[in-house]
Amino acid sequence: MTYNFDPEKWYQNELEFIQQKYKSGKITHEAFKSALAELEEKYEQMCERLDGTYQIQSNHKLNLNKD
């Protein structure tokens, strides 16, 4: 499977969106700080998931020897 998701680009897009809302007065300074903290948390969680090795767990063994 090809995986072309760019977490840094996602983070940058989200950050710019939050900054635009703050600069335009749509959110307060407190809401801005809260949104930044939430964004950081989401980004860290995402990177933890993306950095791991994906393993498929199976509850039963495959029998590839067909007689």
URUR-V528774 format. One record per run of one state. SS is the DSSP state (helix for helix, strand for strand, loop for the rest). FROM is the first residue (numbers start at 1). TO is the last residue. If there is no record, write none. Layout:
# URUR-V528774
SS FROM TO
SS FROM TO
This chain:
# URUR-V528774
loop 1 6
helix 7 23
loop 24 28
helix 29 51
loop 52 67
